[in-house]
Amino acid sequence: MSDVRHVLVLPDRDAAEEVAGELAGRFGVAEEPQLVRDALAGEDDAEDAQWLVVVEDAAGRLDPAALDAFAEEYEGWLEKP
């Protein structure tokens, strides 16, 4: 099985940091998630940036539906591959 990468899209940095911090406890994610600032096209203002939490799932054991529901708690969503 190939490596799976899940991308959670969050509305701001605070939400992204909270989600990244809770992934280990909630889902047993061992590897530190990567936080990426995703500026919306044509926007320079940091307030208009979404934040991505990239989770490597080498074993393919994370449930995408559960990750999506988790992201929704923070007004985010799971990016569909």
C-alpha positions in Angstrom: 0.0 0.0 0.0 1.3 3.4 -0.9 1.7 6.2 1.6 -1.5 8.2 2.3 -1.4 11.9 3.0 -4.5 13.6 4.5 -4.9 17.4 4.3 -7.1 19.1 6.8 -8.1 22.6 5.8 -8.6 25.0 8.7 -9.8 28.6 8.8 -6.9 30.1 10.8 -3.5 29.3 12.4 -5.0 28.9 15.9 -7.4 26.2 14.7 -4.6 24.5 12.7 -2.3 24.4 15.8 -5.1 23.0 18.0 -6.0 20.3 15.5 -2.3 19.4 15.0 -1.9 19.1 18.8 -4.9 16.9 19.2 -4.2 14.5 16.4 -1.8 12.4 18.5 -4.3 11.9 21.3 -7.3 11.5 19.2 -6.0 9.4 16.4 -2.7 8.1 17.6 -0.7 10.0 15.0 2.9 9.5 15.8 4.6 11.7 13.2 4.3 15.5 13.8 1.7 17.0 11.4 3.0 19.7 9.1 1.3 23.1 9.2 1.2 25.0 5.9 -0.2 28.5 5.4 -2.4 28.5 2.2 -2.9 32.1 1.0 -6.1 32.4 -1.1 -5.4 33.3 -4.7 -4.6 36.9 -5.1 -4.7 37.7 -1.4 -1.8 39.1 0.5 -3.6 39.7 3.8 -2.7 37.0 6.4 -6.3 37.2 7.6 -7.5 35.7 4.3 -5.2 32.7 4.6 -6.4 29.2 5.3 -4.1 26.8 7.1 -3.5 23.2 6.1 -2.6 20.4 8.5 -0.8 17.7 6.5 -0.9 14.2 8.2 1.2 11.4 6.8 -0.6 8.1 7.2 2.0 5.5 6.0 -0.1 2.6 7.3 -3.3 3.9 5.8 -5.1 3.3 9.1 -6.7 6.7 9.6 -10.4 7.0 8.8 -11.0 9.9 6.4 -14.6 10.3 7.6 -13.4 10.6 11.2 -10.8 13.1 10.2 -13.4 15.2 8.3 -15.7 15.2 11.3 -12.8 16.2 13.5 -11.9 19.1 11.2 -15.5 20.2 11.2 -15.3 20.7 14.9 -12.9 23.6 14.1 -14.9 24.9 11.1 -12.6 23.1 8.7 -12.8 20.0 6.4 -10.7 17.2 5.0 -9.5 17.9 1.5 -10.7 15.2 -0.9 -7.8 13.5 -2.7 
